[in-house]
Amino acid sequence: MDIYQIAQEMRPVMYQAGEIAKKYFLNVKAERKADHSFVTKADREVETFLKEEIHRLFPDHGVLGEEFGEHQLDDSDSVWAIDPIDGTAPFVYELPVWGVSVGLLHKRKGVLGFVYLPVMDEMYWAVAGGPAFVNEREIQVCEPRDMGRGTCIVAPSITFRGLDAQYEGRALAFGSAAAHICYVARGKIQGGVLMKVRLWDIAAAAVVLEAAGGELIYLSGDPVDLGALLDGSRVREPFCIGRPENARQLTKLIKDIE
C-alpha cells in the first residue's frame, strides 16, 4: 500500500471539495439534525462528492461519513473517515474557521490525513510517520512548556462545563475540532482539550498532530485509539492534545466531573 501515492491522488480532490463548500459560504441555509447540530446542503454535497471520488480512485476502500454513514466498511482494511464540513456552526455563522477533513485508516490505524481550510487556503496534511505540513511548509508542535499562565490551549466552549480545570492559561475556541488539532500541530498553541467528538471529526487531524510530534491522550492516561471509533461512537472521555509532555501535564490539571 503506497500511502504517498494515495496522498498525491487525494490532494486535488480535497481542493475540489473545498471549492464546492465555498460556493455555499456566506449564503448558507442551515437545518437542525436530531442532535440539534447544524447541517447544510454543502455538507451533503461535499460528502457525496468525496465518497464518489474515493470509490472511483480506490474502489476497494470503505467510507465512514458524518452525514451518510458507512459504506463497505466490513469489506476493507482501508477506511476513509469524512467530515465534509468540520465546523458547520462557524460555516453557518459566516466565520472562516471551518474545513474539509478526510482521514484514512488502514487496519484500524490512522495513516493519512488531510484538513483543508478553504477560506484561508491552508491544507494541513501528513502521512503517518511524518513530517506534517501546512501547504508546503513543515510544521511541528511547540517545545515542552510548564502548562500554566502564559500558555494557550484550544478547547470547545462546552469543555469546561463538565470539567474541573486547574489550568490557568488562556483557552481559545474556533468551532472546529480538526482545526483545533491542526493549530496545535502548527506549533504556536501549546495544547488543547476536546470531548464528545467522533472519528470523522479527528481522524485526519490526529495523523497530522502525531506526524508533527504530538499525541492525543485521554484524561485517564490512555492514548486515543482511532480504530475503536470505527463504529461511529463518540470518544469515551475528554482528551488532551499537544506535545506529549504538555498533553500529559494537561491531564493532571483537568478532571472529568460528569
Order of alpha helices (4+ residues) and beta strands (2+ residues): alpha-beta-beta-alpha-beta-beta-beta-alpha-beta-beta-beta-beta-beta-beta-beta-beta-alpha-beta-alpha-beta-beta-alpha-beta
